[in-house]
């Protein structure tokens, strides 16, 4: 049996090796390492896949969030609402730009932003909302967009963990995650569902004016070389990474199906166990399972983590310390409301291996080891 990994990138690469190798060699032979044709090809293909009018590639997912906030003209002191239960990049950018992060609760079933907590957090200084489509499940975007419209707020979707997921509104309209709000931001970090072989990111929008601003900010604030209209940064997706991503985009739906198949296996193995809560799948949201995350009740989570490690089975805690308790925000004098759901989740969640190459033997080994500890 192949060694178990949280993400098996080597086996995935082996399956598409001829396509990837040819694409990379083409870039090397062209020597167009920056803004080569594959960058434009990938941007166009991703836009068509998502149903987005504009896709602006950049260097990584954190840059994508920063560029979006800069292009929207957010100013120091403006409040940006984000869930506390997420990876730090989401709120790190808010702090970096001297905006004020405002942390809100998540739904204990979906792990995504809770609309009721969002509505209570809005003040006259609020300018933007950053819903995170955590673990591959889409946030409740219909409710979030309604609240945003009522208060004239920007919505910046963090879709780093949910590329390819779809959300259906009550009127039957379906849209891809990242194309619902004002702007969407994603990461192509290698472990992502659509990952490159280095760093990469992208920003999506249907707004022509905003797209122009996003492109300028990502390119030193210029439309025309040496004529800098706004303060920007230097954030590019290099040609080699674009070539890799364009190949992997063709396989994305198959990758999502493989992740769902693995998730189904986990679900069946843990069904009915009172100590294990498996990931929720809302009827109006597809799940792309960037992570397969359990909630444990009456189980020593850290003990299970160690038990799995003793059997060479990896597991991860996403995330042990929520944003509102991170030391980096101590100087911000944040007025954080009680967050019982977030605190409760940080003590109980554990993520099992989840990737496109899991086979039945591996899945059986994982589930057997989990149940062995939980049921002891």
DOTI-852273 format. One record per residue (C-alpha): residue in three letters; x, y, z. Coordinates in nm, 4 decimals. Example, Ala and Ser with C-alpha at 12.3 -4.5 7.8 and 13.67 -1.06 7.14 Angstrom:
BEGIN
+--------+----------+----------+----------+
! residu !     east !    north !       up !
+--------+----------+----------+----------+
!    ala !   1.2300 !  -0.4500 !   0.7800 !
!    ser !   1.3670 !  -0.1060 !   0.7140 !
+--------+----------+----------+----------+
This chain:
BEGIN
+--------+----------+----------+----------+
! residu !     east !    north !       up !
+--------+----------+----------+----------+
!    unk !   0.0000 !   0.0000 !   0.0000 !
!    unk !   0.1211 !   0.3513 !  -0.0805 !
!    unk !   0.2188 !   0.5575 !   0.2255 !
!    unk !  -0.0700 !   0.7704 !   0.3491 !
!    unk !  -0.0440 !   1.1461 !   0.3072 !
!    unk !  -0.2797 !   1.4347 !   0.3744 !
!    unk !  -0.2373 !   1.5220 !   0.0050 !
!    unk !  -0.0740 !   1.2844 !  -0.2447 !
!    unk !   0.0600 !   1.5179 !  -0.5120 !
!    unk !   0.3145 !   1.2721 !  -0.6493 !
!    unk !   0.0599 !   1.0085 !  -0.7513 !
!    unk !  -0.1637 !   1.2780 !  -0.8956 !
!    unk !   0.1296 !   1.4102 !  -1.1008 !
!    unk !   0.2176 !   1.0598 !  -1.2228 !
!    unk !  -0.1329 !   1.0201 !  -1.3674 !
!    unk !  -0.1024 !   1.3354 !  -1.5793 !
!    unk !   0.2758 !   1.3356 !  -1.6233 !
!    unk !   0.2853 !   1.3402 !  -2.0058 !
!    unk !   0.0482 !   1.6397 !  -2.0211 !
!    unk !   0.2318 !   1.8324 !  -1.7503 !
!    unk !   0.5793 !   1.7583 !  -1.8827 !
!    unk !   0.4863 !   1.8681 !  -2.2341 !
!    unk !   0.3275 !   2.1902 !  -2.1096 !
!    unk !   0.6296 !   2.2801 !  -1.8937 !
!    unk !   0.8755 !   2.1972 !  -2.1723 !
!    unk !   0.6804 !   2.4189 !  -2.4087 !
!    unk !   0.7283 !   2.7089 !  -2.1668 !
!    unk !   1.0994 !   2.6384 !  -2.1327 !
!    unk !   1.1374 !   2.6265 !  -2.5082 !
!    unk !   0.9440 !   2.9510 !  -2.5514 !
!    unk !   1.1473 !   3.1257 !  -2.2759 !
!    unk !   0.8387 !   3.3430 !  -2.2121 !
!    unk !   0.8608 !   3.2934 !  -1.8367 !
!    unk !   0.6596 !   3.6027 !  -1.7406 !
!    unk !   0.3172 !   3.6760 !  -1.8944 !
!    unk !   0.3597 !   3.4052 !  -2.1561 !
!    unk !   0.0685 !   3.2765 !  -2.3634 !
!    unk !  -0.0276 !   3.0047 !  -2.1078 !
!    unk !  -0.1127 !   3.2800 !  -1.8575 !
!    unk !  -0.3723 !   3.4267 !  -2.0942 !
!    unk !  -0.4939 !   3.0805 !  -2.1958 !
!    unk !  -0.5440 !   2.9732 !  -1.8356 !
!    unk !  -0.7156 !   3.2980 !  -1.7396 !
!    unk !  -0.9634 !   3.2602 !  -2.0248 !
!    unk !  -1.0276 !   2.8922 !  -1.9578 !
!    unk !  -1.0802 !   2.9505 !  -1.5859 !
!    unk !  -1.3173 !   3.2399 !  -1.6604 !
!    unk !  -1.5245 !   3.0114 !  -1.8830 !
!    unk !  -1.5235 !   2.7332 !  -1.6241 !
!    unk !  -1.6390 !   2.9674 !  -1.3478 !
!    unk !  -1.8768 !   3.1731 !  -1.5599 !
!    unk !  -1.6838 !   3.4865 !  -1.4603 !
!    unk !  -1.6296 !   3.7803 !  -1.6921 !
!    unk !  -1.2768 !   3.8564 !  -1.5710 !
!    unk !  -1.0041 !   3.6433 !  -1.4136 !
!    unk !  -0.6905 !   3.8289 !  -1.3037 !
!    unk !  -0.4037 !   3.5938 !  -1.2127 !
!    unk !  -0.1605 !   3.6880 !  -0.9370 !
!    unk !   0.1244 !   3.5447 !  -0.7314 !
!    unk !  -0.0716 !   3.3776 !  -0.4488 !
!    unk !  -0.4014 !   3.3728 !  -0.2634 !
!    unk !  -0.2929 !   3.6197 !   0.0036 !
!    unk !  -0.1975 !   3.8683 !  -0.2665 !
!    unk !  -0.5368 !   3.8111 !  -0.4272 !
!    unk !  -0.7110 !   3.9280 !  -0.1103 !
!    unk !  -0.4776 !   4.2253 !  -0.0686 !
!    unk !  -0.5166 !   4.3356 !  -0.4303 !
!    unk !  -0.8951 !   4.3087 !  -0.4040 !
!    unk !  -0.9069 !   4.5284 !  -0.0934 !
!    unk !  -0.6676 !   4.7822 !  -0.2462 !
!    unk !  -0.8618 !   4.7964 !  -0.5726 !
!    unk !  -1.1883 !   4.8520 !  -0.3846 !
!    unk !  -1.0326 !   5.1578 !  -0.2222 !
!    unk !  -1.0610 !   5.0423 !   0.1388 !
!    unk !  -0.8927 !   5.2909 !   0.3709 !
!    unk !  -0.7170 !   5.2573 !   0.7094 !
!    unk !  -0.9757 !   5.2259 !   0.9837 !
!    unk !  -1.2439 !   5.0773 !   0.7591 !
!    unk !  -1.4003 !   4.7702 !   0.9153 !
!    unk !  -1.3906 !   4.4375 !   0.7343 !
!    unk !  -1.6030 !   4.1525 !   0.8686 !
!    unk !  -1.4587 !   3.8030 !   0.8500 !
!    unk !  -1.5051 !   3.4739 !   1.0333 !
!    unk !  -1.2594 !   3.4052 !   1.3129 !
!    unk !  -1.2589 !   3.0349 !   1.2283 !
!    unk !  -1.0401 !   3.0392 !   0.9173 !
!    unk !  -0.6791 !   3.0425 !   0.8030 !
!    unk !  -0.4925 !   3.3537 !   0.9113 !
!    unk !  -0.4327 !   3.4887 !   0.5573 !
!    unk !  -0.7926 !   3.6067 !   0.5395 !
!    unk !  -0.7513 !   3.8493 !   0.8286 !
!    unk !  -0.3761 !   3.9033 !   0.8011 !
!    unk !  -0.4338 !   4.1086 !   0.4870 !
!    unk !  -0.6931 !   4.3207 !   0.6657 !
!    unk !  -0.4348 !   4.4042 !   0.9337 !
!    unk !  -0.1568 !   4.4599 !   0.6803 !
!    unk !  -0.3596 !   4.7311 !   0.5068 !
!    unk !  -0.4374 !   4.8918 !   0.8457 !
!    unk !  -0.8045 !   4.8078 !   0.8118 !
!    unk !  -0.9906 !   4.6868 !   1.1176 !
!    unk !  -1.0813 !   4.3168 !   1.1312 !
!    unk !  -1.4189 !   4.2408 !   1.2843 !
!    unk !  -1.4573 !   3.8746 !   1.3747 !
!    unk !  -1.7885 !   3.6914 !   1.3576 !
!    unk !  -1.9166 !   3.3430 !   1.4291 !
!    unk !  -1.9581 !   3.0488 !   1.1938 !
!    unk !  -2.2369 !   2.7978 !   1.1551 !
!    unk !  -2.1404 !   2.4827 !   1.3510 !
!    unk !  -2.2660 !   2.2616 !   1.0669 !
!    unk !  -2.1074 !   2.4254 !   0.7616 !
!    unk !  -1.8092 !   2.5971 !   0.9334 !
!    unk !  -1.8938 !   2.9047 !   0.7242 !
!    unk !  -1.9963 !   3.2595 !   0.8235 !
!    unk !  -2.3157 !   3.2844 !   1.0264 !
!    unk !  -2.5472 !   3.5501 !   0.8743 !
!    unk !  -2.7049 !   3.6375 !   1.2095 !
!    unk !  -2.3635 !   3.7079 !   1.3627 !
!    unk !  -2.2714 !   3.9062 !   1.0504 !
!    unk !  -2.5795 !   4.1279 !   1.0718 !
!    unk !  -2.5087 !   4.2119 !   1.4359 !
!    unk !  -2.1483 !   4.3123 !   1.3606 !
!    unk !  -2.2225 !   4.5843 !   1.1041 !
!    unk !  -2.1468 !   4.9426 !   1.2052 !
!    unk !  -2.1241 !   5.2728 !   1.0140 !
!    unk !  -1.7528 !   5.1956 !   0.9620 !
!    unk !  -1.8134 !   4.8604 !   0.7958 !
!    unk !  -1.7078 !   4.8591 !   0.4308 !
!    unk !  -1.6646 !   4.4940 !   0.3325 !
!    unk !  -1.7561 !   4.1352 !   0.4178 !
!    unk !  -1.5185 !   3.8445 !   0.3552 !
!    unk !  -1.7069 !   3.5139 !   0.3621 !
!    unk !  -1.4787 !   3.2093 !   0.3557 !
!    unk !  -1.5961 !   2.8950 !   0.1781 !
!    unk !  -1.4228 !   2.6777 !   0.4351 !
!    unk !  -1.3158 !   2.3183 !   0.3729 !
!    unk !  -1.4908 !   2.3209 !   0.0324 !
!    unk !  -1.8463 !   2.4126 !   0.1397 !
!    unk !  -2.0001 !   2.7366 !   0.0090 !
!    unk !  -2.0993 !   2.9986 !   0.2657 !
!    unk !  -2.4700 !   3.1011 !   0.2827 !
!    unk !  -2.4257 !   3.3535 !   0.0044 !
!    unk !  -2.7924 !   3.4404 !  -0.0522 !
!    unk !  -2.8291 !   3.5667 !   0.3046 !
!    unk !  -2.4866 !   3.7326 !   0.2987 !
!    unk !  -2.5562 !   3.9141 !  -0.0290 !
!    unk !  -2.8919 !   4.0342 !   0.1032 !
!    unk !  -2.7265 !   4.1822 !   0.4118 !
!    unk !  -2.4526 !   4.3385 !   0.1993 !
!    unk !  -2.7072 !   4.4999 !  -0.0330 !
!    unk !  -2.9030 !   4.6435 !   0.2596 !
!    unk !  -2.5887 !   4.8166 !   0.3911 !
!    unk !  -2.4128 !   4.8880 !   0.0581 !
!    unk !  -2.1113 !   4.6703 !   0.1439 !
!    unk !  -1.8544 !   4.4975 !  -0.0755 !
!    unk !  -1.8419 !   4.1174 !  -0.0633 !
!    unk !  -1.4961 !   3.9644 !  -0.1117 !
!    unk !  -1.5279 !   3.5876 !  -0.1403 !
!    unk !  -1.2372 !   3.3783 !  -0.0138 !
!    unk !  -1.2691 !   3.0722 !  -0.2349 !
!    unk !  -0.9202 !   2.9296 !  -0.1738 !
!    unk !  -1.0670 !   2.6041 !  -0.0414 !
!    unk !  -1.3732 !   2.5733 !  -0.2645 !
!    unk !  -1.2780 !   2.6269 !  -0.6273 !
!    unk !  -1.5353 !   2.4446 !  -0.8412 !
!    unk !  -1.8101 !   2.4371 !  -0.5782 !
!    unk !  -2.1564 !   2.5579 !  -0.6812 !
!    unk !  -2.4289 !   2.7431 !  -0.4921 !
!    unk !  -2.7987 !   2.7446 !  -0.5823 !
!    unk !  -3.0186 !   3.0404 !  -0.4863 !
!    unk !  -3.3838 !   3.0081 !  -0.3855 !
!    unk !  -3.4903 !   3.1196 !  -0.7350 !
!    unk !  -3.3046 !   2.8252 !  -0.8899 !
!    unk !  -3.0048 !   3.0252 !  -1.0152 !
!    unk !  -2.6730 !   2.8448 !  -0.9708 !
!    unk !  -2.3325 !   3.0142 !  -0.9573 !
!    unk !  -1.9810 !   2.8991 !  -0.8863 !
!    unk !  -1.8221 !   2.9958 !  -0.5552 !
!    unk !  -1.6178 !   3.3103 !  -0.6052 !
!    unk !  -1.8485 !   3.4579 !  -0.8696 !
!    unk !  -2.1327 !   3.5663 !  -0.6415 !
!    unk !  -1.9907 !   3.8633 !  -0.4521 !
!    unk !  -1.8225 !   4.1826 !  -0.5680 !
!    unk !  -1.4980 !   3.9962 !  -0.6188 !
!    unk !  -1.3658 !   3.6444 !  -0.5599 !
!    unk !  -1.0135 !   3.5468 !  -0.4525 !
!    unk !  -0.8426 !   3.2100 !  -0.4681 !
!    unk !  -0.5117 !   3.0362 !  -0.4068 !
!    unk !  -0.3387 !   2.7790 !  -0.6256 !
!    unk !  -0.1099 !   2.6547 !  -0.3484 !
!    unk !  -0.0072 !   2.2969 !  -0.4393 !
!    unk !  -0.2395 !   2.1318 !  -0.1856 !
!    unk !  -0.5486 !   2.3154 !  -0.3108 !
!    unk !  -0.8101 !   2.1350 !  -0.5193 !
!    unk !  -0.6725 !   2.3242 !  -0.8191 !
!    unk !  -0.3078 !   2.3589 !  -0.7238 !
!    unk !   0.0052 !   2.4495 !  -0.9152 !
!    unk !   0.3640 !   2.3397 !  -0.8525 !
!    unk !   0.4611 !   2.6509 !  -0.6609 !
!    unk !   0.2636 !   2.9581 !  -0.5577 !
!    unk !  -0.0224 !   3.1151 !  -0.7488 !
!    unk !  -0.3543 !   3.2897 !  -0.7120 !
!    unk !  -0.6328 !   3.4660 !  -0.8986 !
!    unk !  -0.9106 !   3.7213 !  -0.8607 !
!    unk !  -1.2530 !   3.7062 !  -1.0312 !
!    unk !  -1.5108 !   3.9748 !  -1.1042 !
!    unk !  -1.7852 !   4.0647 !  -1.3510 !
!    unk !  -1.7302 !   4.4384 !  -1.2987 !
!    unk !  -1.5346 !   4.5880 !  -1.5912 !
!    unk !  -1.4193 !   4.8944 !  -1.3989 !
!    unk !  -1.3089 !   4.6916 !  -1.0992 !
!    unk !  -1.1273 !   4.4441 !  -1.3257 !
!    unk !  -0.9219 !   4.7280 !  -1.4711 !
!    unk !  -0.8366 !   4.8506 !  -1.1226 !
!    unk !  -0.7412 !   4.4999 !  -1.0086 !
!    unk !  -0.5076 !   4.4582 !  -1.3059 !
!    unk !  -0.3425 !   4.7936 !  -1.2347 !
!    unk !  -0.2924 !   4.7228 !  -0.8650 !
!    unk !  -0.1374 !   4.3839 !  -0.9436 !
!    unk !   0.0968 !   4.5456 !  -1.1976 !
!    unk !   0.2653 !   4.8335 !  -1.0117 !
!    unk !  -0.0428 !   5.0539 !  -1.0539 !
!    unk !   0.0026 !   5.0866 !  -1.4279 !
!    unk !  -0.1990 !   5.0269 !  -1.7436 !
!    unk !   0.0770 !   5.1577 !  -1.9697 !
!    unk !   0.4365 !   5.0727 !  -1.8884 !
!    unk !   0.6120 !   5.3369 !  -1.6756 !
!    unk !   0.2876 !   5.5354 !  -1.6256 !
!    unk !   0.1722 !   5.4560 !  -1.2723 !
!    unk !  -0.1784 !   5.5754 !  -1.1915 !
!    unk !  -0.2263 !   5.4225 !  -0.8459 !
!    unk !  -0.0125 !   5.2661 !  -0.5760 !
!    unk !   0.0093 !   4.8994 !  -0.6597 !
!    unk !   0.2245 !   4.5945 !  -0.6072 !
!    unk !   0.4017 !   4.3341 !  -0.8167 !
!    unk !   0.2014 !   4.0131 !  -0.8168 !
!    unk !   0.2169 !   3.7789 !  -1.1152 !
!    unk !   0.1346 !   3.4180 !  -1.1928 !
!    unk !   0.4407 !   3.2907 !  -1.3759 !
!    unk !   0.4043 !   3.1100 !  -1.7064 !
!    unk !   0.5172 !   2.7678 !  -1.5843 !
!    unk !   0.2541 !   2.7679 !  -1.3094 !
!    unk !  -0.0143 !   2.8844 !  -1.5532 !
!    unk !   0.0759 !   2.5995 !  -1.7893 !
!    unk !   0.0441 !   2.3467 !  -1.5056 !
!    unk !  -0.2865 !   2.4956 !  -1.3907 !
!    unk !  -0.4329 !   2.4941 !  -1.7406 !
!    unk !  -0.3710 !   2.1186 !  -1.7611 !
!    unk !  -0.5075 !   2.0518 !  -1.4133 !
!    unk !  -0.8163 !   2.2648 !  -1.4789 !
!    unk !  -0.9206 !   2.0086 !  -1.7413 !
!    unk !  -0.9209 !   1.7456 !  -1.4655 !
!    unk !  -1.0813 !   1.9565 !  -1.1904 !
!    unk !  -1.4300 !   1.8088 !  -1.2114 !
!    unk !  -1.2823 !   1.4577 !  -1.2002 !
!    unk !  -1.0756 !   1.5601 !  -0.8988 !
!    unk !  -1.3883 !   1.6900 !  -0.7263 !
!    unk !  -1.5686 !   1.3633 !  -0.8009 !
!    unk !  -1.2784 !   1.1628 !  -0.6541 !
!    unk !  -1.2834 !   1.3719 !  -0.3369 !
!    unk !  -1.6586 !   1.3226 !  -0.3031 !
!    unk !  -1.6161 !   0.9477 !  -0.3479 !
!    unk !  -1.3627 !   0.9416 !  -0.0644 !
!    unk !  -1.5952 !   1.1571 !   0.1483 !
!    unk !  -1.8815 !   0.9135 !   0.0835 !
!    unk !  -1.6624 !   0.6282 !   0.2077 !
!    unk !  -1.5825 !   0.8183 !   0.5261 !
!    unk !  -1.9491 !   0.9119 !   0.5748 !
!    unk !  -2.0611 !   0.5496 !   0.5484 !
!    unk !  -1.7914 !   0.4243 !   0.7839 !
!    unk !  -1.8798 !   0.6766 !   1.0549 !
!    unk !  -2.2585 !   0.6790 !   1.0030 !
!    unk !  -2.4562 !   0.6536 !   1.3238 !
!    unk !  -2.1573 !   0.6904 !   1.5539 !
!    unk !  -2.2720 !   0.9289 !   1.8300 !
!    unk !  -1.9176 !   1.0525 !   1.8933 !
!    unk !  -1.8462 !   1.1549 !   1.5347 !
!    unk !  -2.0168 !   1.4284 !   1.3355 !
!    unk !  -1.9340 !   1.4040 !   0.9652 !
!    unk !  -1.9266 !   1.7079 !   0.7314 !
!    unk !  -2.2624 !   1.8634 !   0.6518 !
!    unk !  -2.3670 !   1.9062 !   0.2898 !
!    unk !  -2.6314 !   2.1752 !   0.2442 !
!    unk !  -2.8910 !   2.0949 !  -0.0229 !
!    unk !  -2.8165 !   2.4210 !  -0.2065 !
!    unk !  -2.4359 !   2.3862 !  -0.2055 !
!    unk !  -2.2074 !   2.1298 !  -0.3608 !
!    unk !  -1.9078 !   2.0300 !  -0.1501 !
!    unk !  -1.5630 !   1.9919 !  -0.3071 !
!    unk !  -1.3965 !   1.8568 !   0.0103 !
!    unk !  -1.0734 !   2.0456 !   0.0241 !
!    unk !  -1.0707 !   1.9001 !   0.3740 !
!    unk !  -1.2722 !   1.6208 !   0.5322 !
!    unk !  -1.3242 !   1.7526 !   0.8845 !
!    unk !  -1.4910 !   1.5691 !   1.1709 !
!    unk !  -1.6380 !   1.7145 !   1.4875 !
!    unk !  -1.5720 !   1.4878 !   1.7856 !
!    unk !  -1.7945 !   1.4642 !   2.0929 !
!    unk !  -1.6676 !   1.2981 !   2.4097 !
!    unk !  -1.3415 !   1.2026 !   2.2393 !
!    unk !  -0.9906 !   1.3210 !   2.3215 !
!    unk !  -0.9167 !   1.4936 !   1.9892 !
!    unk !  -0.5433 !   1.5259 !   2.0521 !
!    unk !  -0.5341 !   1.1644 !   2.1644 !
!    unk !  -0.6917 !   1.0555 !   1.8360 !
!    unk !  -0.4391 !   1.2696 !   1.6471 !
!    unk !  -0.1547 !   1.0884 !   1.8255 !
!    unk !  -0.3198 !   0.7482 !   1.7827 !
!    unk !  -0.3413 !   0.7978 !   1.4055 !
!    unk !   0.0183 !   0.9184 !   1.3901 !
!    unk !   0.1315 !   0.6015 !   1.5694 !
!    unk !  -0.0157 !   0.4075 !   1.2766 !
!    unk !   0.1449 !   0.6329 !   1.0154 !
!    unk !  -0.1863 !   0.7972 !   0.9370 !
!    unk !  -0.1630 !   1.1759 !   0.9063 !
!    unk !  -0.4315 !   1.4091 !   1.0392 !
!    unk !  -0.4472 !   1.7838 !   1.0921 !
!    unk !  -0.6189 !   2.0366 !   1.3156 !
!    unk !  -0.7675 !   2.3165 !   1.1021 !
!    unk !  -0.7585 !   2.5440 !   1.3069 !
!    unk !  -0.6359 !   2.5195 !   1.6669 !
!    unk !  -0.6304 !   2.8952 !   1.7372 !
!    unk !  -0.9053 !   3.1176 !   1.5899 !
!    unk !  -0.8296 !   3.4640 !   1.4552 !
!    unk !  -0.9740 !   3.6538 !   1.7481 !
!    unk !  -0.7271 !   3.4810 !   1.9831 !
!    unk !  -0.4137 !   3.5299 !   1.7723 !
!    unk !  -0.1353 !   3.7338 !   1.9319 !
!    unk !  -0.0892 !   3.9375 !   1.6147 !
!    unk !  -0.4181 !   4.1211 !   1.6815 !
!    unk !  -0.3466 !   4.2157 !   2.0439 !
!    unk !  -0.2450 !   4.5694 !   1.9456 !
!    unk !  -0.5664 !   4.6287 !   1.7497 !
!    unk !  -0.7802 !   4.6812 !   2.0596 !
!    unk !  -1.0561 !   4.4704 !   1.9071 !
!    unk !  -1.3930 !   4.4541 !   2.0761 !
!    unk !  -1.4620 !   4.0858 !   2.0148 !
!    unk !  -1.7964 !   3.9411 !   2.1120 !
!    unk !  -1.8108 !   3.6001 !   2.2765 !
!    unk !  -1.7567 !   3.3248 !   2.0200 !
!    unk !  -1.8760 !   3.0023 !   2.1801 !
!    unk !  -1.9227 !   2.8176 !   1.8494 !
!    unk !  -1.5760 !   2.9040 !   1.7212 !
!    unk !  -1.4129 !   2.8161 !   2.0543 !
!    unk !  -1.6106 !   2.4897 !   2.0652 !
!    unk !  -1.4986 !   2.3925 !   1.7144 !
!    unk !  -1.1291 !   2.4605 !   1.7761 !
!    unk !  -1.1365 !   2.1992 !   2.0530 !
!    unk !  -1.3199 !   1.9321 !   1.8541 !
!    unk !  -1.2292 !   1.9397 !   1.4832 !
!    unk !  -0.9858 !   1.7026 !   1.3168 !
!    unk !  -0.9239 !   1.6596 !   0.9446 !
!    unk !  -0.8466 !   1.3241 !   0.7854 !
!    unk !  -0.6475 !   1.2632 !   0.4656 !
!    unk !  -0.8390 !   1.3981 !   0.1668 !
!    unk !  -0.7126 !   1.4043 !  -0.1889 !
!    unk !  -0.7775 !   1.2686 !  -0.5353 !
!    unk !  -0.5695 !   0.9513 !  -0.5036 !
!    unk !  -0.7181 !   0.7805 !  -0.1968 !
!    unk !  -0.8024 !   0.4157 !  -0.2636 !
!    unk !  -1.0305 !   0.1770 !  -0.0771 !
!    unk !  -0.7471 !   0.0055 !   0.1087 !
!    unk !  -0.6205 !   0.3378 !   0.2400 !
!    unk !  -0.9666 !   0.4583 !   0.3340 !
!    unk !  -1.0397 !   0.1348 !   0.5200 !
!    unk !  -0.7140 !   0.1666 !   0.7114 !
!    unk !  -0.7971 !   0.5249 !   0.8123 !
!    unk !  -1.1556 !   0.4603 !   0.9192 !
!    unk !  -1.0631 !   0.1422 !   1.1083 !
!    unk !  -0.7991 !   0.3320 !   1.3058 !
!    unk !  -1.0382 !   0.6188 !   1.3855 !
!    unk !  -1.3141 !   0.3880 !   1.5046 !
!    unk !  -1.0664 !   0.1782 !   1.7032 !
!    unk !  -0.9810 !   0.4841 !   1.9125 !
!    unk !  -1.3256 !   0.6434 !   1.9274 !
!    unk !  -1.5017 !   0.3230 !   2.0336 !
!    unk !  -1.2449 !   0.2024 !   2.2873 !
+--------+----------+----------+----------+
